[in-house]
Amino acid sequence: MLKITLILTSVFLFVSCQEKLEPIEVIKEVEVQPELIEEDYFNYDTLKGIYTGDFAGSKIRIIVNYSSNTNAIGYNIHKGLQRNISGKVLNSNDTIFMTLAEPGDHKYDGVFNLTFIGEDQHPTAIWASNSGKIKPKTFSLTKKVVEEFDDDKLNENSIPAYFDSAMDSIGIYNFDEDGFVVFIYYPSSDKENRIEQYQEIKGTWSFNDKKITIDWENNDLFGSSEIFSVIKNDYEFHMIEEGGRTITPSYW
């Protein structure tokens, strides 16, 4: 009887020992290297400037006044309509994507998406209207090159100097450096009330091959687009429209 008891006790101890053996979890410390942020060496100041392009048959100007690695601010001018634009900047391997939205409170407002390849001066652009009722526009832009002022040579930089407050037989023209032009005139007097109020017509101008093209906003005085040839006599430059209208600098 004692022998049997001893055997059973031994088996019990053996089983108890087997139950206490558990797998040991080995924990290893893994050193995690911090993620290295690639240095952004792109010069975002190179994106600032005046860009011109053909927007469905008429000139558009997109002016970028400020640009960083995250944001951009500026405005655009098309047929005398000037709209502020602002939005985001994204750099992907030196390809810059710039999304610029107009305020949204005008029926023609939308969003511009510009793509720059490095410091290329000819970005591509897509414009889509907020309403979706206007077909998207795809076009290319060219950055305005700053040329030195030359008294004997007319270029995009000297035109505003020559033709600021220029005039013809019916009104005064103001040409701005950013491509904006405004014509101020006095319509015929109201014979009954004798009230005379000056009127403004706004537009966008561009210069190419000694000719100035003006794309006007809708108006009752001029056509939607006019082309002026630029000539110079012994003393001054003149702008002569194909129909014969002449614009002369007012300081002469």
Secondary structure as UniProt FT lines:
FT   HELIX           2..20
FT   HELIX           44..47
FT   STRAND          49..55
FT   TURN            56..57
FT   STRAND          58..67
FT   STRAND          71..78
FT   TURN            79..80
FT   STRAND          81..92
FT   TURN            93..94
FT   STRAND          95..101
FT   TURN            107..108
FT   STRAND          110..117
FT   TURN            118..119
FT   STRAND          124..129
FT   STRAND          137..143
FT   TURN            151..152
FT   TURN            156..158
FT   HELIX           159..162
FT   STRAND          164..167
FT   STRAND          171..175
FT   TURN            177..178
FT   STRAND          180..185
FT   TURN            191..193
FT   STRAND          199..208
FT   TURN            209..210
FT   STRAND          211..216
FT   STRAND          225..232
FT   STRAND          237..241
FT   TURN            242..243
FT   STRAND          246..248
FT   TURN            250..251
//
